[in-house]
Amino acid sequence: MIILASGSPRRRELLTLLGLPFEVISSDADESTPSGLAPAEIVRSLALRKAEAVLPSAGERAAVIVGSDTIVVLGNQVLGKPADKQDSRDMLQLLQGRTHQVYTGVACIGLPEGKTVVEHRVTSVTMRAMSMDEISAYIATGEPADKAGSYAIQGLGATLVERIEGCYFNVVGLPLSLLGEMLSGFGISVLGRQRSY
Ligand SMILES: Cc1cn([C@H]2C[C@H](O)[C@@H](COP(=O)(O)OP(=O)(O)OP(=O)(O)O)O2)c(=O)[nH]c1=O
């Protein structure tokens, strides 16, 4: 059994694609990050914090807990989820016409023994130039509100993205090829029948 430590509907949909049974336990982990950490360290530590936050609810069963965190990085600026519409506007003005990186960290904890593996992936995303009016119109759709970097590549935001390099699913919030590899290290094979959990 897999326990997805996430309140994100996107992560739930992505994990469904693997065709494995799973349960969702919403994580209320503290998402504040100590300043000065490199992007990879930020997403790895938050992914682990989210997975660890559901440990008390997971009980004694054999399960793999999966936690994940996504941030958008442009140069030395780290963009999480926007605080409000002005924050979204600032983020999209920064991202338009440029290439940025999306980092997603994934943490797996195997129970009951507690084996822990943490990895991350980076995808480069090039966004087309946008006018202020287009940015305002996009914000008015409501889509940017709960997305790192204030856009959703899987939604209307697809029309803003010129090209990507790397895993698409990493941008949406759960890198599925990486997760598949990590789960096989816990005896869960996506394509075969081997299931230790
Ligand atoms: C860049 C980008 C981000 N996102 C989303 C994925 C994540 O849900 C969100 C980043 O916020 P996160 O803090 O990683 O995740 P979350 O708070 O939504 O969910 P939880 O912590 O409970 O697992 O941004 C998209 O859906 N599409 C995109 O193109």
The ligand as a Gaussian input file, in Angstrom:
#p B3LYP/6-31G(d) Opt

LIG

0 1
 C        4.533000      24.848000     -11.810000
 C        3.269000      24.113000     -11.450000
 C        2.923000      23.842000     -10.135000
 N        1.779000      23.174000      -9.834000
 C        1.386000      22.882000      -8.440000
 C        1.863000      21.524000      -7.922000
 C        1.717000      21.683000      -6.434000
 O        0.403000      21.256000      -6.055000
 C        1.847000      23.189000      -6.213000
 C        3.097000      23.506000      -5.446000
 O        2.809000      23.483000      -4.087000
 P        3.349000      22.383000      -3.069000
 O        3.613000      23.105000      -1.777000
 O        4.466000      21.576000      -3.665000
 O        2.119000      21.372000      -2.888000
 P        0.645000      21.607000      -2.321000
 O        0.679000      22.539000      -1.136000
 O       -0.243000      21.972000      -3.481000
 O        0.220000      20.151000      -1.864000
 P        0.806000      19.231000      -0.663000
 O        1.889000      20.015000       0.037000
 O       -0.346000      18.938000       0.229000
 O        1.334000      17.987000      -1.352000
 O        1.922000      23.800000      -7.512000
 C        0.912000      22.751000     -10.832000
 O       -0.131000      22.156000     -10.559000
 N        1.251000      23.002000     -12.142000
 C        2.378000      23.658000     -12.511000
 O        2.622000      23.854000     -13.724000

